[in-house]
């Protein structure tokens, strides 16, 4: 018997996530709710992922609106250590500003700023050991700066001049600093997670004592590499800290396109049995405390931790991007978690570690250092001017010992 065709069923509709506000409208974060500073509990290192489920949906905060540290996550850091962190953030922002202007002046083809996200790289660099291996994105300039990597070398990499340590083989801002423990940056960010987990597994397998840390944006959590990495990290208890920087925008798509509207990005670790934490990405003290906790856990052979750092990308995705075409112009100014530099400055003044005059001196010092480095880097050449790298460098750094066929090709090329 043939079943009757039902013709009164409702037509289906596809759900397409939409941002709260569009260009031309005023930003609105009234629906965003964060726990109060000091409210989120701090678990013991041995706590299982199942016992930490609630922390994937909370937010760890330390500094209150007056710059006062509150709660169980408050780290024990001296005024000198915090001033060092502030200095690194100021250098990072000043570096960004100079390189952005250089791109607008035609001195380089491309640049990407990390304005509003400086606390992430700088606080996490302080929380990790100097020889831990880092697999960053192009917005963790602060890692290199915090580890005293030569700023001139960073600039020369952006300019691809004769002093470029990568010999012109990478896009601008795709830094690499082996001596600083910074792995080459990949434009396909998800691969940083896979590579970091593999490195951490190798470290554990060989009986080393170093751990790895990796960073990706929230958009990259929709890529396969994110899930491959979480699977391997969980199965083999890799000593790795996996950081998802949720700056609300993946190029021109808001976090909802990567499913950030339905659940937190930290919550994705729960299904893999990986302990997960969410932290205020504009709170230097909270970032340091959470990263230190995760690093100590990895060093104690307790496995990986997934951290979601909630922040806001204040500038465009890159110098090729115009954010006014996809978001309200005043969003960055109204972001409820504020500016990370201003918040740490407020805390340092409140605790008596700095005065207003000291802050002015630190800002001037950062500007002077960046200006001096900029002059030295530009003297070696910028886009379209200056001496070029020899074509013979294309044969370098490929093999430990150059094989016969490359030697022959080089001879035939006459370089």
C-alpha positions in Angstrom: 0.0 0.0 0.0 1.4 3.4 -0.9 1.6 5.9 1.9 -0.1 9.2 1.3 2.1 12.2 0.5 1.9 14.8 3.3 1.7 18.3 1.7 1.0 20.4 4.8 4.5 20.1 6.4 6.2 23.4 7.2 9.0 24.5 4.9 12.5 24.3 6.4 14.8 27.2 6.8 18.6 27.4 7.1 20.0 29.1 10.1 22.7 31.6 9.2 24.3 33.3 12.2 24.2 37.1 12.2 26.3 39.5 14.2 24.5 41.7 16.7 25.2 44.9 14.9 26.2 46.0 11.4 28.3 48.9 10.0 26.5 52.2 10.5 25.0 51.0 13.8 26.2 51.5 17.3 28.0 48.6 19.0 26.0 46.7 21.5 27.5 44.4 24.1 24.6 44.7 26.5 23.8 41.0 26.0 27.4 39.9 27.0 27.6 38.7 30.5 30.9 38.0 32.3 31.4 36.6 35.9 32.7 39.2 38.3 36.5 39.3 39.0 37.5 36.7 41.6 34.2 34.7 41.2 35.6 31.8 39.2 37.1 28.9 41.3 40.6 27.6 40.9 40.9 23.8 40.7 43.8 21.7 41.9 46.3 20.7 39.2 45.2 17.0 39.4 41.5 17.9 38.7 40.1 15.8 35.9 38.5 17.4 32.8 35.0 16.1 33.9 35.3 17.9 37.3 36.2 21.1 35.5 33.3 21.3 33.0 31.9 24.4 34.6 35.1 26.3 34.0 34.7 25.9 30.2 31.6 28.2 30.5 32.9 30.7 33.0 35.5 33.4 32.8 38.6 33.8 35.0 39.1 37.4 35.9 41.5 38.9 38.5 41.5 42.7 38.1 38.3 44.6 39.0 37.2 48.0 37.6 39.5 49.9 39.9 42.6 47.7 39.1 42.4 45.8 42.3 43.3 42.0 42.1 40.6 39.7 43.6 40.1 36.0 44.1 41.9 32.7 44.1 43.6 33.2 40.7 45.6 36.3 41.9 49.2 35.5 41.1 52.2 36.3 43.2 54.1 38.8 41.0 56.4 41.6 42.1 56.0 45.1 40.9 59.2 44.7 39.0 57.9 41.7 37.1 54.6 43.5 36.2 56.6 46.5 35.0 58.6 44.2 32.8 55.3 42.9 31.4 54.0 46.4 30.8 57.2 47.4 29.1 56.9 44.4 26.7 53.3 45.4 25.9 54.3 49.0 25.3 57.1 47.9 23.0 54.8 45.6 21.1 52.2 48.3 20.5 54.8 50.8 19.5 56.4 48.3 17.1 52.9 47.6 15.6 52.3 51.3 15.1 55.6 51.8 13.3 55.3 48.8 11.0 51.7 49.8 10.2 52.9 53.2 9.1 55.7 51.6 7.2 53.2 49.6 5.2 51.1 52.7 4.5 54.2 54.4 3.2 54.9 51.6 0.8 57.9 50.2 2.6 56.4 46.7 2.9 53.6 44.9 1.2 51.6 43.7 4.3 51.3 43.9 8.0 49.1 42.6 10.8 48.6 44.4 14.2 47.7 42.8 17.5 46.3 46.0 19.1 44.2 45.1 22.1 45.7 41.6 22.4 49.2 42.5 23.7 48.6 41.0 27.2 48.1 37.5 25.8 51.6 37.0 24.3 53.4 39.1 26.9 51.8 37.5 30.0 52.0 34.0 28.6 55.7 34.5 27.7 56.3 35.4 31.3 54.4 32.4 32.6 56.3 29.9 30.4 59.9 28.9 30.7 62.4 30.5 28.3 63.1 27.2 26.5 59.6 26.0 26.2 58.7 25.8 22.5 56.1 28.2 21.1 53.9 27.8 18.0 52.3 31.2 17.6 50.1 33.1 15.1 51.0 36.4 13.5 49.4 38.3 16.5 51.9 37.0 19.1 54.6 39.5 18.3 54.9 40.0 22.1 56.4 36.5 22.5 59.5 37.5 20.5 59.7 40.9 22.1 59.3 39.4 25.6 62.0 36.9 24.9 64.4 39.7 23.8 64.5 38.6 20.2 66.2 41.4 18.2 63.5 43.9 17.0 65.7 44.8 14.1 65.5 41.2 12.9 61.7 41.3 13.2 61.6 44.4 11.1 64.0 43.1 8.5 61.8 40.0 8.1 58.8 42.3 7.4 60.9 44.3 4.9 62.4 41.1 3.3 65.7 43.0 3.0 69.2 41.7 2.9 69.2 41.3 6.7 66.0 39.2 6.8 66.9 36.2 8.9 64.4 34.1 6.8 66.0 35.3 3.5 62.8 36.6 2.0 61.1 33.2 2.0 58.2 34.1 4.3 55.4 36.6 4.0 55.8 39.7 6.2 54.9 39.0 9.9 55.5 35.2 9.5 58.3 35.3 12.0 60.5 32.5 13.1 63.1 32.6 15.9 64.7 29.3 16.8 67.0 30.9 19.4 63.9 32.4 21.0 62.0 29.1 21.0 59.5 30.4 18.4 58.5 28.0 15.7 57.8 29.4 12.2 54.4 31.0 11.8 52.0 29.3 9.4 49.4 31.3 7.5 47.1 28.3 7.9 46.9 28.7 11.6 45.3 25.4 12.6 48.5 23.6 11.8 50.2 25.3 14.7 48.1 23.1 17.1 49.0 19.9 15.3 52.7 20.7 15.2 52.8 21.8 18.8 51.2 18.6 20.0 53.6 16.6 17.9 56.6 18.5 19.4 55.2 18.0 22.9 54.8 14.3 22.3 58.4 14.0 21.1 59.6 15.9 24.1 57.8 13.5 26.5 58.9 10.5 24.5 62.5 11.5 24.7 62.4 12.2 28.4 62.9 16.0 27.9 61.6 18.5 30.5 60.3 21.1 28.1 56.7 21.7 27.1 55.0 23.3 24.1 52.4 26.0 23.7 50.4 26.9 20.7 48.0 29.7 19.6 45.2 29.9 17.0 42.3 32.1 16.5 38.7 31.1 17.2 37.9 30.7 13.5 40.6 28.0 13.2 38.7 25.8 15.7 36.5 24.9 12.7 39.5 23.4 10.9 40.4 19.7 11.0 43.8 20.4 12.5 42.2 21.6 15.7 40.4 18.3 16.2 43.4 16.2 15.2 45.5 18.0 17.7 42.9 17.6 20.5 42.6 13.9 19.8 46.4 13.2 19.9 47.0 15.5 22.9 44.3 13.8 24.9 45.2 10.2 24.0 48.9 10.7 24.6 48.7 13.3 27.4 51.0 15.6 25.5 52.6 18.3 27.7 51.2 21.2 25.8 49.2 24.4 26.4 46.7 25.0 23.6 45.4 28.6 23.4 42.4 29.7 21.4 42.5 33.5 21.0 38.9 34.5 20.7 39.2 38.1 19.4 35.6 37.9 18.1 36.5 38.2 14.4 38.1 35.8 11.9 39.0 38.2 9.1 35.5 39.5 8.3 33.4 36.8 9.9 32.2 37.1 13.5 32.7 34.3 16.0 29.2 32.9 15.4 30.3 31.5 12.1 32.7 29.2 13.9 29.8 28.3 16.3 30.8 30.6 19.1 27.2 31.7 19.6 26.0 28.2 20.6 28.8 27.3 23.0 32.2 28.6 24.2 35.3 27.6 22.3 36.7 26.2 25.6 33.8 23.8 25.7 35.2 22.0 22.7 37.9 20.4 24.9 35.3 18.6 27.1 34.5 16.0 24.4 38.2 15.1 24.2 38.6 14.8 27.9 41.0 17.8 28.0 40.8 20.2 30.9 39.6 23.6 29.7 39.6 27.2 31.0 38.3 30.5 29.8 40.1 33.7 30.8 39.8 37.4 30.3 42.3 38.0 27.5 42.7 41.7 28.5 43.7 40.9 32.1 47.5 40.5 32.4 47.3 38.9 35.9 44.6 36.5 35.0 46.3 35.3 31.8 49.6 34.8 33.7 47.9 32.8 36.4 45.9 30.6 34.0 48.9 29.9 31.8 51.1 29.2 34.8 48.5 26.7 36.1 48.4 24.9 32.7 52.2 24.9 32.3 52.7 23.4 35.7 50.1 20.8 34.9 51.9 19.9 31.7 55.2 19.8 33.5 53.7 17.4 36.1 52.9 14.9 33.4 49.2 15.5 33.7 48.7 16.3 30.0 47.3 19.2 28.0 45.1 22.1 28.8 42.9 24.1 26.4 42.6 27.8 27.2 40.1 30.2 25.5 41.4 33.8 25.8 38.5 36.2 25.4 39.6 39.5 23.9 38.8 41.8 21.0 40.7 42.6 17.8 40.7 46.4 17.9 42.2 46.9 14.4 41.6 45.3 11.0 42.6 41.8 10.3 45.5 43.1 8.3 46.5 46.1 6.3 44.4 44.6 3.4 41.3 44.7 5.5 38.7 47.4 6.2 36.7 46.5 9.3 34.3 49.4 8.8 32.7 47.3 6.1 31.5 44.5 8.4 31.3 45.9 12.0 30.3 49.1 13.8 33.1 51.7 14.0 32.8 52.1 17.8 33.0 48.4 18.7 36.6 48.4 19.8 36.0 51.4 22.1 33.0 49.8 23.8 34.5 46.3 24.3 33.5 45.7 28.0 36.9 44.1 29.0 38.8 47.3 28.2 42.3 47.9 27.0 45.0 45.5 28.5 47.7 48.1 28.7 45.5 50.7 30.4 44.3 48.1 32.9 47.8 47.0 33.9 48.9 50.6 34.2 45.9 51.3 36.5 46.8 48.3 38.7 50.5 49.4 38.9 49.5 52.9 40.0 47.0 51.5 42.5 49.6 49.3 44.1 52.1 52.1 44.2 54.6 50.5 41.9 54.4 53.4 39.4 53.5 57.1 39.2 52.1 59.0 36.2 55.5 60.3 35.4 56.9 56.8 35.4 54.3 55.8 32.8 55.2 58.7 30.5 58.8 57.7 30.8 58.0 54.0 29.9 55.9 55.1 26.8 58.7 57.4 25.7 61.3 54.7 26.2 59.3 52.2 24.1 58.9 54.7 21.3 62.6 55.6 21.3 63.6 51.9 21.1 61.3 51.2 18.3 62.4 54.3 16.4 66.1 53.4 16.8 65.4 49.8 15.6 63.4 51.1 12.7 66.2 53.3 11.4 68.7 50.4 11.5 66.3 48.0 9.8 65.4 50.5 7.0 69.0 51.2 6.4 69.3 47.6 5.1 66.5 48.2 2.6 62.7 48.3 2.3 60.3 47.2 -0.4 61.6 48.2 -3.8 64.8 49.8 -2.6 68.1 48.7 -1.3 70.3 45.7 -2.0 68.5 42.5 -2.7 69.3 39.0 -1.4 71.4 36.9 -3.7 69.6 34.3 -5.8 72.1 31.8 -4.4 70.3 31.8 -1.1 67.5 29.7 -2.6 69.9 26.7 -2.2 70.6 27.3 1.5 68.9 25.7 4.5 67.2 23.0 2.5 69.5 20.1 3.4 71.9 19.8 6.2 74.5 18.9 3.6 73.8 20.1 0.1 73.4 17.1 -2.3 75.2 16.8 -5.6 72.1 17.7 -7.8 71.6 21.0 -6.0 75.3 21.8 -6.3 75.0 21.2 -10.1 71.9 23.3 -10.4 73.6 26.2 -8.6 76.6 25.9 -10.9 74.3 25.9 -13.9 72.5 28.9 -12.6 75.8 30.7 -12.2 75.0 31.9 -8.6 
